Amino acid sequence: MTDFREIFLNVQKPGRYIGGEINSVKKPFLEDTVKIALAYPDMYEIGMSYLGLKIVYHLVNEMDEALCERVFMPGRDMAEELAKRNMKLFSLESRRALSEFDIVGFSLAYELTYTNVLSMLDMGGIEVRSENRAEDAPLVIAGGTCSYNPEPMSAFIDAFLIGDAEELFPKFITEYRSLRAKGAARKEILAELACLEGVYVPSLYGTGDNAPGDLTPRPVHPGVPEVIRPARVKDLETAFYPVKQIVPSVKIVHDRIAAEIMRGCPNRCRFCQAGAVNRPVRIRSHKRIREICSETYRATGLESIALLSLSSVNYPYLADVVRGLNSDLEGKGVGISIPSLRVDEKFYELPEVISVIRKAGLTFAPESANAEVMKAIGKDMDPEVLARAARLAFEKGWRSVKLYFMVGFPVDVEDEEKDIADLARRVSSLRGSRPRDAAEVRVSVNPFIPKPHTDFQRHGMKSRAQLIEKKRKMLSFSGKKIKISFHDVNQSILEGALTRGDRGVSEVIFTAWKKGAVMDGWSEFFNYGVWEEAFKSEGRDIEQLSGRCFEPDAGLPWGHIDCGFHSASSDNVSAHEDR
Ligand code: SF4
């Protein structure tokens, strides 16, 4: 019998693997129950902070005919322990190997976790490539933001569930269970599941008969849909919400009650994938949000509430929610935070909100400080509004501000870095006229990546050399009060190549993983050289992929995923082309 205690004593933070946390669920492993391992391809601390994981975990466990357990990417020490003992990666709840489950479901939120998926399958005793899986192997499925371009992971995932899990996952499980009970073969099960709205089974599609340059996969199996439409929750008010959220046993990134107030975003920033793929906007009533927060507080005792949405200032009842929560939870020491507060005039109408953000810190995301760029990207934030908001904040006692920007949009402008520095200096000086009174402004800059389904999807990313030069320029403006950080350029180039990748990129991911790439989102493990080699050995070029532009009529690798939104201008931004 496995001595788990000894294993846990040999690794750092054993709480990552032990399970048994308050509100975790352990159901019996019965023959006719659909057993699902919910796999997050990153460490416990990150996965447990993710609201989507909490929703799916409890949603499945509420079903009589199914159970759901969790598994996270193990740390290097745990991976070594498993290898040393010839053990498979196991779930937290029953400590069973991944290969013992019926379905292993990955949540794909970030492209730089792709190699972790391969590692987890391998460690869990499951063939990494779908085509090699035996008849009785678990179905490997995936959902999350990255599934809106599923092709780069198409060789490893049997079925993608695209869209809102609350709507799709229960139907998927019920259908799977009924097909299994009928004795359907693996291929038959997948072909039937592919007919559910939001399900994409890559093995039933191909590009073999396409004209040159057409990268959109087409059905190669009769009866499956030509385009896949994401499943959508129609009414957020009545949608499932887990109030008995797991209370983690080790400190996680966001240890808080996560209350989603709105799904989708009414703004139309042209670069924004989250806004583009999560349509239409759906809201929860302030009454329901208050219920959710109070019940979750009673079930967890967590002392922080985050009101989550893509753009909370657009939620029509924000002040009501904050006022209501302050009254419901008075004297309990519960803090409220609103992470995605976009600056606009509404900011001034919400004194309750201002008092809330005081505690959490003030963050603005103007994305650019150049008027021409802002117009082109549809981010219509007036710098004067930002200045007024910052001045107001400083008057109310804030000492520092965070500003988020992107550089390298497909717009021809000079000195966008200087524009950012000028705006940061201006904001800093608003706190007081004497240099010593200036506010600290932390500026975070990311290279722009043209994401699938956005207005810029046919554009290329800037080259590595251009971005390195932008980084050099940007960092030269750092000063005592203006602290500037610039995201790792190599990681951004890789993210660009993967997010815009076609079916062939699966082979690159496989090769990179074989050569040792893993935990690519972690700078201490990321090795760009390995990826360059992997692209080369598959006859591809990493920068050709991140930077490639698609002709207006070329079939996109994600052309078969229809998010239901077609901007008149989406394929017509070439006036700003600069590569
Ligand atoms: S406001 Fe934010 S979430 Fe909404 S579309 Fe713009 S960038 Fe996206």
Residues whose N, C-alpha, C, O or C-beta is under 5 A from the ligand:
A	BS01	SF4	C265 N267 R268 C269 C272 G275 L310 S311
